[in-house]
Amino acid sequence: MSQISRNAPCPCGSGKKHKKCCGARQADHRQNLPAGIRMKGGVIFDEKSNAYIPIVHSWDNVDCIGEPEEWRSDKTFSNEDAAMNYYKVSIRPTLQRLMSKMENESSKTKVTYKKLE
C-alpha cells in the first residue's frame, strides 16, 4: 500500500485534504514516535503585505507528522531571491547553532540536520 500525500484528497471521500481529515487522526499516534525536532525553512509570498517573507516550519517529531508550527521573519522582501538569500545568510546559521546546542545538551533528543538545496 502506498503512502498518501498530506495534500492529496482524503481517500475517505470527505472532500478535505488528507492532512485535515484522516491524516489528522493518524497524527494522534505521535506518542509512538521517537522524540525529536525537525525544521524546514524557506520563503513564502504574503499577499497581505505584497512581499516575500522568510519562514521556518518546525515539528515536534523528525517524521514531520502533524501540523507544523510556523515562524515568520519580521523582515519582508520585494523578491523571492532576496528573501531566500536572507534566509540562507541570517536564519539558517542560527538554526544550525540551535540544533547543535540541542544535540549537545540532550542525549534524549534526536537531532538530524540535512541541508536541502
Biotite code that builds the C-alpha atoms (Angstrom):
import biotite.structure as struc

atoms = struc.array([
    struc.Atom([0.000, 0.000, 0.000], chain_id="A", res_id=1, res_name="MET", atom_name="CA", element="C"),
    struc.Atom([1.463, 3.361, -0.969], chain_id="A", res_id=2, res_name="SER", atom_name="CA", element="C"),
    struc.Atom([1.547, 6.268, 1.432], chain_id="A", res_id=3, res_name="GLN", atom_name="CA", element="C"),
    struc.Atom([-0.983, 9.050, 0.858], chain_id="A", res_id=4, res_name="ILE", atom_name="CA", element="C"),
    struc.Atom([0.405, 12.542, 0.357], chain_id="A", res_id=5, res_name="SER", atom_name="CA", element="C"),
    struc.Atom([-0.672, 15.004, 3.058], chain_id="A", res_id=6, res_name="ARG", atom_name="CA", element="C"),
    struc.Atom([-2.025, 17.386, 0.407], chain_id="A", res_id=7, res_name="ASN", atom_name="CA", element="C"),
    struc.Atom([-3.881, 14.721, -1.577], chain_id="A", res_id=8, res_name="ALA", atom_name="CA", element="C"),
    struc.Atom([-7.669, 14.454, -1.301], chain_id="A", res_id=9, res_name="PRO", atom_name="CA", element="C"),
    struc.Atom([-8.596, 12.153, 1.556], chain_id="A", res_id=10, res_name="CYS", atom_name="CA", element="C"),
    struc.Atom([-9.492, 8.657, 0.294], chain_id="A", res_id=11, res_name="PRO", atom_name="CA", element="C"),
    struc.Atom([-12.485, 8.536, 2.655], chain_id="A", res_id=12, res_name="CYS", atom_name="CA", element="C"),
    struc.Atom([-14.349, 10.826, 0.230], chain_id="A", res_id=13, res_name="GLY", atom_name="CA", element="C"),
    struc.Atom([-14.870, 13.754, 2.603], chain_id="A", res_id=14, res_name="SER", atom_name="CA", element="C"),
    struc.Atom([-13.530, 16.245, 0.054], chain_id="A", res_id=15, res_name="GLY", atom_name="CA", element="C"),
    struc.Atom([-10.932, 17.504, 2.543], chain_id="A", res_id=16, res_name="LYS", atom_name="CA", element="C"),
    struc.Atom([-7.184, 17.244, 2.212], chain_id="A", res_id=17, res_name="LYS", atom_name="CA", element="C"),
    struc.Atom([-5.798, 14.080, 3.811], chain_id="A", res_id=18, res_name="HIS", atom_name="CA", element="C"),
    struc.Atom([-3.832, 16.146, 6.395], chain_id="A", res_id=19, res_name="LYS", atom_name="CA", element="C"),
    struc.Atom([-7.056, 17.829, 7.589], chain_id="A", res_id=20, res_name="LYS", atom_name="CA", element="C"),
    struc.Atom([-9.108, 14.620, 7.708], chain_id="A", res_id=21, res_name="CYS", atom_name="CA", element="C"),
    struc.Atom([-7.912, 11.043, 8.288], chain_id="A", res_id=22, res_name="CYS", atom_name="CA", element="C"),
    struc.Atom([-4.283, 12.182, 8.277], chain_id="A", res_id=23, res_name="GLY", atom_name="CA", element="C"),
    struc.Atom([-5.016, 14.360, 11.306], chain_id="A", res_id=24, res_name="ALA", atom_name="CA", element="C"),
    struc.Atom([-6.293, 11.288, 13.149], chain_id="A", res_id=25, res_name="ARG", atom_name="CA", element="C"),
    struc.Atom([-3.073, 9.469, 12.287], chain_id="A", res_id=26, res_name="GLN", atom_name="CA", element="C"),
    struc.Atom([-1.146, 12.341, 13.876], chain_id="A", res_id=27, res_name="ALA", atom_name="CA", element="C"),
    struc.Atom([-2.661, 11.287, 17.205], chain_id="A", res_id=28, res_name="ASP", atom_name="CA", element="C"),
    struc.Atom([-0.185, 8.401, 17.156], chain_id="A", res_id=29, res_name="HIS", atom_name="CA", element="C"),
    struc.Atom([2.741, 10.789, 17.630], chain_id="A", res_id=30, res_name="ARG", atom_name="CA", element="C"),
    struc.Atom([3.363, 9.499, 21.135], chain_id="A", res_id=31, res_name="GLN", atom_name="CA", element="C"),
    struc.Atom([4.859, 6.392, 19.489], chain_id="A", res_id=32, res_name="ASN", atom_name="CA", element="C"),
    struc.Atom([7.436, 8.442, 17.572], chain_id="A", res_id=33, res_name="LEU", atom_name="CA", element="C"),
    struc.Atom([10.950, 8.990, 18.852], chain_id="A", res_id=34, res_name="PRO", atom_name="CA", element="C"),
    struc.Atom([11.446, 12.397, 20.462], chain_id="A", res_id=35, res_name="ALA", atom_name="CA", element="C"),
    struc.Atom([12.936, 14.881, 18.079], chain_id="A", res_id=36, res_name="GLY", atom_name="CA", element="C"),
    struc.Atom([12.579, 18.139, 16.252], chain_id="A", res_id=37, res_name="ILE", atom_name="CA", element="C"),
    struc.Atom([12.546, 18.788, 12.537], chain_id="A", res_id=38, res_name="ARG", atom_name="CA", element="C"),
    struc.Atom([12.744, 22.192, 10.918], chain_id="A", res_id=39, res_name="MET", atom_name="CA", element="C"),
    struc.Atom([12.390, 23.276, 7.323], chain_id="A", res_id=40, res_name="LYS", atom_name="CA", element="C"),
    struc.Atom([12.914, 26.812, 6.133], chain_id="A", res_id=41, res_name="GLY", atom_name="CA", element="C"),
    struc.Atom([12.295, 28.852, 3.055], chain_id="A", res_id=42, res_name="GLY", atom_name="CA", element="C"),
    struc.Atom([10.188, 31.760, 1.882], chain_id="A", res_id=43, res_name="VAL", atom_name="CA", element="C"),
    struc.Atom([6.534, 32.426, 1.143], chain_id="A", res_id=44, res_name="ILE", atom_name="CA", element="C"),
    struc.Atom([4.724, 35.205, -0.666], chain_id="A", res_id=45, res_name="PHE", atom_name="CA", element="C"),
    struc.Atom([2.365, 37.057, 1.656], chain_id="A", res_id=46, res_name="ASP", atom_name="CA", element="C"),
    struc.Atom([-0.485, 38.650, -0.314], chain_id="A", res_id=47, res_name="GLU", atom_name="CA", element="C"),
    struc.Atom([-1.478, 40.874, 2.595], chain_id="A", res_id=48, res_name="LYS", atom_name="CA", element="C"),
    struc.Atom([1.895, 42.627, 2.693], chain_id="A", res_id=49, res_name="SER", atom_name="CA", element="C"),
    struc.Atom([2.618, 42.015, -1.021], chain_id="A", res_id=50, res_name="ASN", atom_name="CA", element="C"),
    struc.Atom([6.089, 40.779, -0.075], chain_id="A", res_id=51, res_name="ALA", atom_name="CA", element="C"),
    struc.Atom([8.213, 37.661, 0.351], chain_id="A", res_id=52, res_name="TYR", atom_name="CA", element="C"),
    struc.Atom([8.846, 36.537, 3.918], chain_id="A", res_id=53, res_name="ILE", atom_name="CA", element="C"),
    struc.Atom([11.441, 34.048, 5.206], chain_id="A", res_id=54, res_name="PRO", atom_name="CA", element="C"),
    struc.Atom([9.787, 31.291, 7.258], chain_id="A", res_id=55, res_name="ILE", atom_name="CA", element="C"),
    struc.Atom([10.665, 28.219, 9.311], chain_id="A", res_id=56, res_name="VAL", atom_name="CA", element="C"),
    struc.Atom([8.313, 25.293, 9.890], chain_id="A", res_id=57, res_name="HIS", atom_name="CA", element="C"),
    struc.Atom([9.019, 23.064, 12.875], chain_id="A", res_id=58, res_name="SER", atom_name="CA", element="C"),
    struc.Atom([7.569, 19.764, 14.014], chain_id="A", res_id=59, res_name="TRP", atom_name="CA", element="C"),
    struc.Atom([7.884, 18.013, 17.362], chain_id="A", res_id=60, res_name="ASP", atom_name="CA", element="C"),
    struc.Atom([8.963, 14.827, 15.576], chain_id="A", res_id=61, res_name="ASN", atom_name="CA", element="C"),
    struc.Atom([11.516, 14.019, 12.876], chain_id="A", res_id=62, res_name="VAL", atom_name="CA", element="C"),
    struc.Atom([8.877, 12.425, 10.621], chain_id="A", res_id=63, res_name="ASP", atom_name="CA", element="C"),
    struc.Atom([7.015, 15.729, 10.051], chain_id="A", res_id=64, res_name="CYS", atom_name="CA", element="C"),
    struc.Atom([3.755, 14.200, 11.222], chain_id="A", res_id=65, res_name="ILE", atom_name="CA", element="C"),
    struc.Atom([1.059, 16.652, 12.217], chain_id="A", res_id=66, res_name="GLY", atom_name="CA", element="C"),
    struc.Atom([0.755, 20.340, 11.521], chain_id="A", res_id=67, res_name="GLU", atom_name="CA", element="C"),
    struc.Atom([3.982, 22.314, 11.861], chain_id="A", res_id=68, res_name="PRO", atom_name="CA", element="C"),
    struc.Atom([4.389, 25.489, 13.824], chain_id="A", res_id=69, res_name="GLU", atom_name="CA", element="C"),
    struc.Atom([5.271, 28.380, 11.552], chain_id="A", res_id=70, res_name="GLU", atom_name="CA", element="C"),
    struc.Atom([7.684, 31.147, 12.410], chain_id="A", res_id=71, res_name="TRP", atom_name="CA", element="C"),
    struc.Atom([7.780, 34.213, 10.146], chain_id="A", res_id=72, res_name="ARG", atom_name="CA", element="C"),
    struc.Atom([10.562, 36.746, 9.932], chain_id="A", res_id=73, res_name="SER", atom_name="CA", element="C"),
    struc.Atom([9.724, 40.380, 10.618], chain_id="A", res_id=74, res_name="ASP", atom_name="CA", element="C"),
    struc.Atom([11.673, 41.314, 7.512], chain_id="A", res_id=75, res_name="LYS", atom_name="CA", element="C"),
    struc.Atom([9.939, 41.419, 4.130], chain_id="A", res_id=76, res_name="THR", atom_name="CA", element="C"),
    struc.Atom([11.440, 41.466, 0.648], chain_id="A", res_id=77, res_name="PHE", atom_name="CA", element="C"),
    struc.Atom([10.246, 42.600, -2.748], chain_id="A", res_id=78, res_name="SER", atom_name="CA", element="C"),
    struc.Atom([11.556, 39.478, -4.490], chain_id="A", res_id=79, res_name="ASN", atom_name="CA", element="C"),
    struc.Atom([11.966, 35.810, -3.675], chain_id="A", res_id=80, res_name="GLU", atom_name="CA", element="C"),
    struc.Atom([15.735, 35.701, -4.290], chain_id="A", res_id=81, res_name="ASP", atom_name="CA", element="C"),
    struc.Atom([16.411, 38.447, -1.736], chain_id="A", res_id=82, res_name="ALA", atom_name="CA", element="C"),
    struc.Atom([14.214, 36.719, 0.846], chain_id="A", res_id=83, res_name="ALA", atom_name="CA", element="C"),
    struc.Atom([15.938, 33.359, 0.246], chain_id="A", res_id=84, res_name="MET", atom_name="CA", element="C"),
    struc.Atom([19.360, 34.947, 0.470], chain_id="A", res_id=85, res_name="ASN", atom_name="CA", element="C"),
    struc.Atom([18.410, 36.494, 3.825], chain_id="A", res_id=86, res_name="TYR", atom_name="CA", element="C"),
    struc.Atom([17.206, 33.065, 5.000], chain_id="A", res_id=87, res_name="TYR", atom_name="CA", element="C"),
    struc.Atom([20.462, 31.389, 3.933], chain_id="A", res_id=88, res_name="LYS", atom_name="CA", element="C"),
    struc.Atom([22.758, 34.045, 5.398], chain_id="A", res_id=89, res_name="VAL", atom_name="CA", element="C"),
    struc.Atom([20.918, 35.101, 8.566], chain_id="A", res_id=90, res_name="SER", atom_name="CA", element="C"),
    struc.Atom([18.413, 32.448, 9.634], chain_id="A", res_id=91, res_name="ILE", atom_name="CA", element="C"),
    struc.Atom([19.908, 29.109, 8.566], chain_id="A", res_id=92, res_name="ARG", atom_name="CA", element="C"),
    struc.Atom([23.168, 29.569, 10.552], chain_id="A", res_id=93, res_name="PRO", atom_name="CA", element="C"),
    struc.Atom([21.130, 30.365, 13.675], chain_id="A", res_id=94, res_name="THR", atom_name="CA", element="C"),
    struc.Atom([19.082, 27.194, 13.180], chain_id="A", res_id=95, res_name="LEU", atom_name="CA", element="C"),
    struc.Atom([22.279, 25.169, 12.764], chain_id="A", res_id=96, res_name="GLN", atom_name="CA", element="C"),
    struc.Atom([23.654, 26.556, 16.034], chain_id="A", res_id=97, res_name="ARG", atom_name="CA", element="C"),
    struc.Atom([20.349, 25.840, 17.798], chain_id="A", res_id=98, res_name="LEU", atom_name="CA", element="C"),
    struc.Atom([20.264, 22.245, 16.561], chain_id="A", res_id=99, res_name="MET", atom_name="CA", element="C"),
    struc.Atom([23.900, 21.708, 17.540], chain_id="A", res_id=100, res_name="SER", atom_name="CA", element="C"),
    struc.Atom([23.268, 23.144, 21.007], chain_id="A", res_id=101, res_name="LYS", atom_name="CA", element="C"),
    struc.Atom([20.221, 20.906, 21.489], chain_id="A", res_id=102, res_name="MET", atom_name="CA", element="C"),
    struc.Atom([22.194, 17.853, 20.423], chain_id="A", res_id=103, res_name="GLU", atom_name="CA", element="C"),
    struc.Atom([24.993, 18.639, 22.863], chain_id="A", res_id=104, res_name="ASN", atom_name="CA", element="C"),
    struc.Atom([22.664, 19.367, 25.792], chain_id="A", res_id=105, res_name="GLU", atom_name="CA", element="C"),
    struc.Atom([20.243, 16.463, 25.500], chain_id="A", res_id=106, res_name="SER", atom_name="CA", element="C"),
    struc.Atom([21.083, 12.853, 24.873], chain_id="A", res_id=107, res_name="SER", atom_name="CA", element="C"),
    struc.Atom([17.339, 12.084, 24.684], chain_id="A", res_id=108, res_name="LYS", atom_name="CA", element="C"),
    struc.Atom([16.589, 14.350, 21.722], chain_id="A", res_id=109, res_name="THR", atom_name="CA", element="C"),
    struc.Atom([17.390, 13.115, 18.242], chain_id="A", res_id=110, res_name="LYS", atom_name="CA", element="C"),
    struc.Atom([18.800, 15.877, 16.068], chain_id="A", res_id=111, res_name="VAL", atom_name="CA", element="C"),
    struc.Atom([19.054, 15.412, 12.340], chain_id="A", res_id=112, res_name="THR", atom_name="CA", element="C"),
    struc.Atom([20.322, 18.199, 10.158], chain_id="A", res_id=113, res_name="TYR", atom_name="CA", element="C"),
    struc.Atom([20.047, 17.959, 6.414], chain_id="A", res_id=114, res_name="LYS", atom_name="CA", element="C"),
    struc.Atom([20.675, 20.983, 4.227], chain_id="A", res_id=115, res_name="LYS", atom_name="CA", element="C"),
    struc.Atom([18.219, 20.898, 1.332], chain_id="A", res_id=116, res_name="LEU", atom_name="CA", element="C"),
    struc.Atom([19.440, 22.689, -1.756], chain_id="A", res_id=117, res_name="GLU", atom_name="CA", element="C"),
])
